[in-house]
Amino acid sequence: MTETVLLVGGGGREHAIARAVADDCALYACASVRNPGIRRLADGFEAINETDAEAVADYATEVGADLAVIGPESALEAGVADALDDAGVYAFGPRAEEARLETDKAYQREFMEEHAVPGCPDYAVFDDVEAACEYIDDYDGDLAVKPAGLTGGKGVKVIGDQVTAEEAKEYLRDSEYDRVVLEERLVGEEFTIQAFVANGDVRTTPAVQDHKRAYEGDEGPNTGGMGSYSDTGLSLPFMAEGDYEAAVDVLDAVVGALPDYKGVLYGQFMLTDDGPKVVEFNARFGDPEAMNTLPVLDTPFVDVLAAARDGESLPELSFSGEATVCKYAVPDGYPTDPDAGAEIAVDEESAGDALLYYASVDERDGRLYTTTSRAFAVVGRGDSIAAAEAQAEDALAAAGDRVRIRHDIGKADLVRRRIDHMDDLRS
């Protein structure tokens, strides 16, 4: 029996999901933007705002969906999984209460503390800006300043890295945040592990390192992610033996405290000289990390979804053993002043053997236009990070004009700097 799957969301992450399931199911999709890659793969597409839970559930019922995969965090916060579950459509994504693990950073830290989840940094939560500023003055060390709610990966300011203490206080006073979380600044190398979770099972995928800074050399403001890479195994070159397993122990502890959790659990970790610490959890695939993980997943993703729905043990995951490098093309001016509404031309044929994923673009009358976010990504695969990077770089001829790319992602000198950084910290 062929499954009927509804995909919610229209970005690069969702294009990666669509490509992972399209050959094994009848695929329908709904999103607020018309992603051309998803539309070509889907048997049906409906323009629906991802946060309109009732409309999404109605569409799922209309197309006879057996399963649904929810891409964006905004949809989870809006209760789309709740609405789908209540309509009798199994949603591979947590209900809104459990998605608070991502959507409420104060809850996230309090949850970790209450359930003794390892890797929690020192933190304090404030709903009074002046009290938060006093804490900054009194704290012996640098802090990460985090709005408690969703900010699309762009709201965090790190004292001693991105801003001074005075600039951090000015940022808080100029903001309209209801609550903020102040955390000890974690120093090390960041990495992500994504896990498929259902029925108490946790199936983890290879570690990925994302690059948040806008410009080459890790300069500039934070973005939603300019690109990422993974290695041929589960670990990354700067990780030591046992680091991956220690991070997986954190994910296991979360699921142990949330036995009904279902969907993707994404752990973003800082590898410090004292092992992995938790930067944050997400309740869905990362973007771009989904584009590193799903192309090398040999286990059919639809089999994972069906087992989750049927209350069965999730299948053990098998991967191709390839390294991956993802590089994003973003509108000129992104992220501070993106050139939205610009027409771009993407030569898909020039991508060669690399994979091309459309992200935040809008297709109108056969033409592509930028939005305020990342436009598309290319993903190279190979028997080493260097080989994958070369394939991705060759594919960037597809990018055309009016977009910008971080070419240094996955290059040998940048990876070497990560290794040297961890060696210095450990010594």
Buried (B, 14 or more C-beta within 10 A) or exposed (E): EEBBBBBBBBBBBBBBBBBBBBEBBBBBBBBBBBBBBBBEBBEBBBEBBBBBBEBBBBBBBEBEBBBBBBBBBBBBBBBBBBBBBEBEBBBBBBBBEBBBBBBBBBBBBBBBEEEEBBBBBEBBBBEEBEEBBEBBEEBEEBBBBBBBBBEEBBBBBBBBEBBEBEEBBEBBEEBEBEBBBBBBBBBBBBBBBBBBBBBBBBBBBBBBBBBBBBEBEBEBBBBBBBBBBBBBEBBBBBBEEEBBEBBBEBBBBBBEBBEEBBBBBBBBBBBBEEBBBBBBBBBBBBBBBBBBBBBBBEBBBBBBBBBBBEEEEBBEBEBEEBBBBBBBBBBEBBBEEBBBEBEBEBEEEBBEEBBBBBBBBBBEEEEBBBBBBBBBBBBBBBEEBBBBBBBBBBBBEBBBEBBBBBBBBBBEEBBEBBBEBBEEBEE
